[in-house]
Amino acid sequence: MTTSIDERFQPIRSGLLECAVLSVISRGDVYAADILAKLAGTEFATLEGTLYPLLSKLRREEFVDYEWRESDAGPPRKYYSLTKKGTEHLEDIKDYLNRIETTLSKLAQKIK
């Protein structure tokens, strides 16, 4: 039985989810449902059970912070924002991904 490409590259996708979440948060304060909605319909669509542990990890690493805000639609909500350290981390990730993309493109050209 062969492994599908999605299954084979699941660890990479999981690592890239951090970048995707940080990118969404970098656009402005958001709460978890906002993040899930932005990711829906993309390669990074995910569930609350995956998002909340990632947000907790990012907070422990001081890449994101949150504040509670009152909501007209129910209980108060946690709004996440990027910290200075988180902004720097996101830029580092983007630089790394650009280097990887460049390397893969160069390697692909040598094969042809």
N, C-alpha and C positions, 0 to 999 in steps of 0.2 A: 504494500500500500504506500502510495506516495503522499508526501506532506504538501498541503497547499501553500502557495506563496504567502498567504495571510498568516498561516500557522507558523511557517518558517521564520518570518520576520516580526512576529509578535513582540519579542524583547526590544527590538528597535522601535517599533510603534509605541510601546510603553514609555521608553525613554523620551521620545519626541512629544508625547502627551504633555510632559512638563513644559516644554517650549510653547506648545499651543496654548496651554492654560495661562502661562505668564504673558503671552502675546495678547490674549483677550483682556486680562486684567490691566495691561499697560495702556489700554485705550481709555480707561477711566474706572472709577469705583463701580464694582458689580457685586451682586450676590450670586450664590451658587446656581440658582435657576437661570440667571442670565448667562452664566458660563456654559451650562448644559445646552441652552438654546443656541448659543453661537457655535458650539461644536456639533450640534445635531446636523445630520446630512453631510458631514465631512468624514474624512478618514479617521478623525479623532472623536467621533461620536462616542459617548461614554455614559455610564450610569452614576447615580449618586454614590453607590457603594465603592466606586473607584475614585470619584472626584474628592469626596470629603477626606479620605486618608492622605491624598496628594496635597490638598490644601493645608492640612495639619502639618505635614512634612515641610512644606514650603514656609510655613510660619515658624516652625522650630529652627529652620535654617536662616530665618530673618530675611527672606526674600519677599514675603507678603506680610501685611498686617490687616487687621479688620477693626471695624467699629460697628456697634449696634445702632440701628436707626429705626425709629417708629415707622410703621407701615399702615396705610389706610385700608389695606386688604387683609389685615390680621395681625398676628404677633410681630414684635420687632424682628428685623432681619440683620444678618451679619453682612456688611459690605466690605469686600476685599479691595485692597489697593497695593500697588507695588511700592516697596521701600527703595531707597537709594541703592542699597546692596542688591535688591532684586532687579532693578534696572540694569545695573552693571552685569549681573549674572546673565540676563537675557541677551545683552549685547555680546557677551562671551560665547553664548550658545550659538547665536547667529553667525559670528565670525567662524566658529568651529564648523558649522554646517556648510558655510561657503567654501572653506578649505577642503572639506570632504567632497563636495560637489565638483570642485575644480580638479581634484585628484582623480575622481572616478571618470570625469570627462577626458582627461589626459590619457588615462589607461585605456579607455574605450577607443580613442583615436589610434593608439598604437596597435590595437588588435586588427583594425580594418586594413 
